[in-house]
C-alpha cells in the first residue's frame, strides 16, 4: 500500500505540430481502477454533493477550512475558441478525488482446514482466530468465550492451524464466531452494514447501496493546466474539439509543403508597398 501523493508537474512540450489540451495537464487523471493499481487501496466513496473530479493536489494547505487553491484551466469563449481562465476552489476539494463507481471491498476468503473430527474433515467457515472471536464478542456485547468441542470426538488440529471453533453467548444464546464473521463479510471485508440483534441470534444487515455517480450528468471538475508557451496557440478542430498548435512547427510544415508562411506574407506586403510608391 502506497500513501497517495499527487503533485503538480509542468509537462514537457510535445514535439508534434498538433496535440490535445490534456497534454497541458498539471496532474495525473485517475479512474477507480487506476487509483487502486497505483496506490493499492480504494478511492473514497463517491460524494453526490460534489462534481466528479479525477485529480487531486497533495500540496495544498488543508489546515484551515477557509483555505483555497487557485488554478488555470482551459475554457471556451462565446465563439468557441480556447482561452485560459482562473478558477478558485476550497483547498479541501482540491486535495480530494471524487471518482464515480462503486467501492470494491476485498473478498472474505476462508482458507480450508486440515483439521478433522472423528476422522472426518471439517468446514473452516466455523473457524476463526481467538483475537477475531474476542473482538466480535465485545462488538456484540457477548460473554463466555470458549472452544466448541465434543469430548467423545475431539478435534484434531494440524500444527499450522491457528484457528479454532470459537463460541460465545449473546443474551444467553450460543453463537459461532466463524459463522458470524462470514455473514458480516459476505459482501466483502469492510462493506458497511449493522447487526440486527432483535432475533435470538445476531444477523448482519448490509447497508443500502451508496450513490456511485455513474448517472451524474454534470460536467466534471476541470483539470488545471500550465500556461501556453510563446509558440503555442489554441485551435478549434472538428466537432468543436479544442487543441493546441505549435506555431513554429506549423511554419516549418508550411515551408516544407511550399505554402505561404506569415513571413512570406509580410515580405509580399513590403514589396507591394514599394511598388506602389514607385508607381505614384
N, C-alpha and C positions, 0 to 999 in steps of 0.2 A: 504494500500500500504506500502510495506517494502523497505527500502533502500537496494539495492542489495550489499551484502558483501560476499566475499569468501576468506578464509584464508587457507594457507597450514596447514594440520593436519597430523602428522605421524600416520598411522593406526596401531592398535594393531596387533600382530602376530596371525593369525588364529591357532586354536588348532587342525587342521586336518593335516594329512600327506601330502596331495597334495592340492594346491589351485592355482588360476589363478593370472596372473600379475596385474589384476585390483585390487587385494587386497593389492597392494603396492601403490596405487594412493594417492597423496597428496591432491587432490582436488575432489570435487563432480562434476560429469558429468551431464550436463543438455541437455534436448531437449526443443523445444519451449513450449511444454505443461507443462513440469515440472518446467521450469523457471517461467511461468505465474502463476502456482499454488503456487510456493514458495514465489514470491515477489509481486504478484498482479499487474503486469504490463507486457507489451510486450517487448520481447528482441529486440535489434536493428535489422534493416533490414540486410539481407544477403549482404556481400560485395564480389562480384566475383573476386576482385583483390587479395583476401586473401584465404588461405585454410580454410576448416571447422575447427572449434575449439569449443569444448563443455565445456570448463572450463575457469575460469578467476581468476586472483590473485589481490585482493584488496590491498595487502600490498606493491606492487611495487611503486617506486617513479616515477611518470609521470610528474614531474615539469619541466624536461628538455627533449626535444625530442630525445636527443642523449643517454639517459639512457637506459641500457639494463638489462635483467633479465637472470639468469643462473640456469639451472635445470639439473637433471639427468633423463634419460629416458631409457626404455628397448629397445634394438635393437638386431639384429642377425648378427653373423659373417658369413664368407663365407661358413662355414659348416652348417649354420642354427641354431647354438647354441646361447643361450641367453647371452647377455653382457649388462653392464651398460655403457652408453655414456653420455657425456655432450652436452647440446645444449645451444645456446645463442640466444635470440630474443629481439627485441625492447621492452622496458617496456610498451609502449603504446599498443602493440599487446598482451603482457602478461595480461594486465588488461582488455582486451575486449573479449567478445564472438564473434563467427561468426557462428550462427546456421542456417542450411538450413530450408526452409519452408517459406510460405507466412505470413505476418503480419495479424493478425485478429483484425480488428477495431471494437470497441463496436457498437452494433446496435443502430440506432437512433429510439427511442421509443416515439411515440406521444400518450400521455395519453388521453383517451376520455374525453370529457367535458359534463357537465350537463347544459351548457348554452343553452338558447333557443331564438328563434326569431319568433314572431307571433305564439307561442305555438309549433313550430317545433324545433326538435333537430338540432344542428349544427355540422359540420365536424371540428374536432380540428386541422386538418393539416393546417388550415388557421390562427391558433392562435400562439402567441409567447409572451414571456416576453418583456417588453419595453426595458430592457437593451440589450437583444439579437437583437431586431429590430434596436436600435440605432447603435450598433456595426456593423451590416450588412450594414446599410445605409452609414456609414463612409467608410467601405471597398469598397463599390461600387461608392462612390462619389455622393451619392444621397442627397436629402434635403426634407423639408416639411413633417416631420413625423406626422401622425395623426391617430386616431382610425377610422376604417371603420365602419360606422353605417348608418342605414336608419331612418330618422325622423319618418316616418309613422309606421315602425315596429322596434322599438328599441330592442337591445339585452338585455336579462335578464341574468345576471351572478350570480351564487351562490357565497356565501361568500368565499369559499375555492378556487375559480378560480381566479388566479392572471394574467393569460394570457388574451390578447385581440387580436382582428383582426387589426394588425397594417399595414398601407400602407405608402409608401413614393414615391417620384418622382425620376426617373433616366432619365436624359435628357428629362424631360417633360412627361415621361410615368409613370403612377402609377403602382406600383408593390406591391404584398403582401409579407410581410416578412416571414410569416409562410411557404408559398409555396416554397419560395426560399431556406429557411433553410432545408426543406425536400429534395429538389433536391441536395443541397450541401452534405448532409449526407446519400444519397441513398446507398452508398457502405460502410457505417459505419462512426462513428464520428471520424474525423481526417484523413480520407482517402485522399490522395493527389489529387490535381486537380487544375483547374483555371477557372475563369469566362470568358466566351465569351460575350463581350458586343457589338458585331458588329450588332446584331439584335435590334429590338425595346425593348425587354425585356432581361435581363441577363440570360444566360444559363450556368450551371455548367458542365464543361468538365472533366471527370476523367482522371488522368494520365495513360499512358500505364502500364501494369503490370510489376513490378520490377523483376529482376532475383531472383529466390528462392534457387538456389544451389542444387536442388534435382537431377539434372543431372550432377553434378560435380564429375568426376571420380578420381580426385586427392586424395591421402591419407590425412586424417585429421591431424592436428597438434597433436603431441604425448603428452600423459599425463605425467606430471612429477611424479616421484616415489621416495620412500625412498630407501636407500641403503639396500642391503641384510644383514641379520644378520649372525653371525658365523655358525648357524645351518641351513642355507638355501642355496639351490643351484638351478640353473635353470635346467629344464629337457625339452626335446623335445618329445611331445606327438604325438598322432595320427594326421595325416594330417598336420604335421609340426607346431602344435599349442604349443606355449611356456607355461610353467607353472612353479610352484615353488614346491620343495620338502623339507620338514623338515627332515634333516638327522637324528636328534635324534629320531623322531617318526618312521622313516623308519627302524632304527636299532632295536627299540623295536618291531616293527611289524615282522621283520625277526626273532628275538629271539622267539617270541610267536609262529611263524609258523614253527620253527625248522630249518630255513635256516641259512647258514653261514653268520656271520657278519664280518665286517672288522677286529674286534678284534680276531675273530676265525681264520681268515686267517693269521693274524700276529703271533698268537700262533703256528699254524701249521708250519709256516715258521721257527720259532725258534727251534721247535722240529726236523724238518728235518735237519737243520744245525747242531744241536747237535749230531744227529745220524750219519751224515756224518763224523764228527770229530772222533767219537768213532770207526768207521769202517776203518779209514785211518791209 
